[in-house]
Amino acid sequence: MYQDILVPTDGSDGTRRSITHGLAIADRFDATVHALSIVPEGPLGTLQTDEAIPAAERAVERVAAEADREGVAAVTAVEQGVPHETILEYADENDIDMIVMGTQGRTGLDRVLVGSVTERIVRMADAPVVTVRLTDDIRIDDAEEAADIARKTAANEGYDGLALADQPHRTSASWIVPLETDAGPVHVHVDAVSGEARVAKGPVDE
């Protein structure tokens, strides 16, 4: 049913849920995730600093890395333009079957703008649009705490001989915790908001 799923991202922690939803849907339907980040363009031209384009590139690369860990195919794109117009154009040009978007981005003005963009996409897109509310704050911001949760989760799922294979790192608002086990290397995803964790499919790609 769904072959290509578009997940716009601004690289903020607030996009965690839309990325998670997009990857879960793509995994379910064996679809490709399209990670798109936009450097906004307003009436006076492109609203960018020296960091805007590199930040957008990092945002889509994080989605691609997460997709790779989940065994989901992904493509990335960074575009410049009016956000809602650019998203709709990308969706049309790439035969997107579903768009997964957050209702809020970063704090302050960006949060308002992203909400407004999503509203326009919902009204104007031909493809179905899944909207994800993004209001939770990061609760687990310490790597040691994430590692402890990961060990307990792996132990509860029957893994023995647990040891850290590398330092935990954050991708969006999930901790990725690489572990060595008697059964071989695995990685555990720990939700930095809820504290929920699961052993992901496949070995750690390190």
C-alpha positions as CSV (number, residue, x, y, z in Angstrom):
1,M,0.0,0.0,0.0
2,Y,2.8,2.5,0.9
3,Q,6.1,2.4,-1.0
4,D,7.4,5.9,-0.3
5,I,7.0,7.8,3.0
6,L,8.1,11.4,3.4
7,V,9.3,12.6,6.8
8,P,10.2,16.3,6.9
9,T,12.7,17.1,9.7
10,D,14.3,20.2,11.2
11,G,16.8,18.2,13.2
12,S,15.3,19.1,16.6
13,D,14.4,16.7,19.4
14,G,10.8,17.7,18.7
15,T,10.8,15.7,15.5
16,R,11.6,12.5,17.3
17,R,8.0,11.1,17.3
18,S,7.4,11.8,13.6
19,I,10.7,10.1,12.7
20,T,9.8,7.1,14.9
21,H,6.3,6.9,13.4
22,G,7.6,7.2,9.8
23,L,10.2,4.5,10.3
24,A,7.6,2.2,12.0
25,I,5.2,2.6,9.1
26,A,8.0,2.1,6.5
27,D,9.1,-1.1,8.3
28,R,5.6,-2.4,8.4
29,F,5.1,-1.9,4.6
30,D,8.7,-2.5,3.5
31,A,8.6,1.1,2.2
32,T,11.4,3.7,1.6
33,V,11.6,6.7,4.0
34,H,12.4,10.1,2.4
35,A,14.0,12.4,4.9
36,L,13.6,16.0,3.8
37,S,15.0,19.1,5.5
38,I,14.2,22.6,4.2
39,V,16.2,25.8,4.5
40,P,13.2,28.3,4.6
41,E,12.8,31.0,2.0
42,G,10.6,34.0,2.7
43,P,9.5,37.1,0.8
44,L,13.0,38.6,1.2
45,G,14.9,35.5,0.0
46,T,16.4,32.5,1.6
47,L,16.5,32.8,5.4
48,Q,19.8,31.0,6.1
49,T,22.9,31.5,8.1
50,D,26.3,29.8,7.5
51,E,25.0,26.9,9.6
52,A,21.6,26.5,8.1
53,I,22.5,24.1,5.3
54,P,24.9,22.0,7.3
55,A,22.3,21.7,10.0
56,A,19.7,20.6,7.5
57,E,22.2,18.0,6.1
58,R,22.9,16.7,9.6
59,A,19.1,16.4,10.3
60,V,18.5,14.1,7.3
61,E,21.6,12.2,7.9
62,R,20.4,11.4,11.4
63,V,17.2,10.0,10.0
64,A,19.1,7.9,7.5
65,A,21.3,6.5,10.3
66,E,18.3,5.6,12.3
67,A,16.6,4.0,9.3
68,D,19.8,2.0,8.6
69,R,19.8,0.6,12.1
70,E,16.1,-0.4,11.7
71,G,16.7,-2.1,8.3
72,V,14.6,0.5,6.5
73,A,15.6,1.9,3.1
74,A,16.1,5.7,3.2
75,V,16.9,8.6,0.9
76,T,17.8,12.1,2.0
77,A,17.2,15.6,0.5
78,V,17.9,19.2,1.5
79,E,15.9,21.8,-0.3
80,Q,15.6,25.6,-0.2
81,G,12.2,27.3,-0.5
82,V,8.9,28.1,1.1
83,P,8.5,25.0,3.4
84,H,5.0,23.9,2.7
85,E,5.4,24.5,-1.1
86,T,8.7,22.6,-1.2
87,I,7.3,19.7,0.8
88,L,4.3,19.4,-1.6
89,E,6.5,19.7,-4.7
90,Y,8.8,17.0,-3.3
91,A,5.9,14.7,-2.6
92,D,4.5,15.2,-6.1
93,E,7.9,14.7,-7.8
94,N,8.7,11.6,-5.8
95,D,5.3,9.8,-5.9
96,I,5.1,10.0,-2.1
97,D,2.3,7.7,-0.7
98,M,2.2,9.2,2.9
99,I,3.6,12.2,4.7
100,V,4.4,12.0,8.4
101,M,4.9,15.4,10.1
102,G,5.1,16.9,13.6
103,T,2.8,19.6,14.7
104,Q,5.6,21.5,16.4
105,G,9.3,22.1,15.8
106,R,11.7,24.0,17.9
107,T,10.6,26.4,20.6
108,G,9.4,30.0,20.0
109,L,8.7,31.2,16.5
110,D,9.9,27.9,14.8
111,R,7.2,26.0,16.8
112,V,4.5,28.3,15.4
113,L,5.9,28.1,11.9
114,V,6.2,24.3,11.8
115,G,2.6,24.0,13.1
116,S,1.5,26.4,10.4
117,V,3.4,24.4,7.7
118,T,1.7,21.1,8.9
119,E,-1.7,22.7,8.7
120,R,-1.1,23.7,5.1
121,I,0.2,20.3,4.2
122,V,-2.9,18.6,5.7
123,R,-5.2,20.9,3.6
124,M,-3.3,20.7,0.4
125,A,-1.5,17.4,0.0
126,D,-2.8,14.7,-2.3
127,A,-1.2,11.9,-0.2
128,P,-2.4,11.0,3.3
129,V,-0.8,13.0,6.1
130,V,-0.1,11.6,9.5
131,T,0.3,14.3,12.1
132,V,2.2,13.6,15.3
133,R,2.0,15.9,18.4
134,L,5.4,16.8,19.7
135,T,5.2,18.3,23.1
136,D,7.1,16.0,25.5
137,D,10.4,17.1,27.0
138,I,13.6,15.1,27.2
139,R,13.7,13.2,30.5
140,I,16.7,10.9,30.1
141,D,19.6,13.1,29.2
142,D,22.4,11.1,30.8
143,A,24.2,8.4,28.9
144,E,24.9,6.3,32.0
145,E,21.2,6.2,32.8
146,A,20.4,5.2,29.2
147,A,23.0,2.4,29.4
148,D,21.5,1.1,32.6
149,I,18.0,1.0,31.1
150,A,19.4,-0.8,28.0
151,R,21.2,-3.4,30.1
152,K,18.0,-4.2,32.1
153,T,15.9,-4.4,28.9
154,A,18.4,-6.8,27.3
155,A,18.6,-8.9,30.4
156,N,14.8,-9.1,30.6
157,E,14.8,-10.3,27.0
158,G,17.1,-13.2,27.8
159,Y,20.5,-11.7,26.8
160,D,23.5,-12.6,29.0
161,G,27.1,-11.4,29.3
162,L,26.1,-7.8,28.9
163,A,28.7,-5.1,28.4
164,L,28.9,-1.7,26.6
165,A,30.3,-2.1,23.1
166,D,30.6,1.7,22.7
167,Q,29.4,4.9,24.3
168,P,25.6,5.5,24.1
169,H,24.7,8.3,21.7
170,R,21.5,10.2,21.0
171,T,19.8,10.3,17.6
172,S,16.9,12.7,17.7
173,A,15.4,11.9,21.1
174,S,16.3,8.2,21.3
175,W,19.4,6.8,22.9
176,I,21.3,4.2,20.9
177,V,23.1,1.9,23.3
178,P,25.5,-0.7,21.6
179,L,25.9,-3.8,23.8
180,E,28.0,-6.9,23.6
181,T,26.2,-10.1,24.6
182,D,26.8,-13.8,24.7
183,A,24.6,-14.0,21.6
184,G,26.7,-11.3,19.8
185,P,26.4,-7.5,19.4
186,V,23.0,-5.9,19.6
187,H,21.8,-2.3,20.1
188,V,19.1,-1.1,22.3
189,H,16.9,2.0,21.6
190,V,15.9,3.9,24.7
191,D,13.3,6.6,24.4
192,A,14.7,9.7,26.0
193,V,11.2,11.0,26.8
194,S,9.3,7.9,28.1
195,G,12.3,5.7,29.2
196,E,10.8,2.8,27.2
197,A,13.4,0.6,25.5
198,R,13.6,-2.2,23.1
199,V,16.4,-4.4,21.5
200,A,16.5,-3.4,17.9
201,K,16.8,-5.8,15.0
202,G,20.2,-6.8,13.8
203,P,23.7,-6.3,15.1
204,V,25.4,-3.0,15.9
205,D,26.8,-1.4,12.8
206,E,30.1,-0.1,14.2
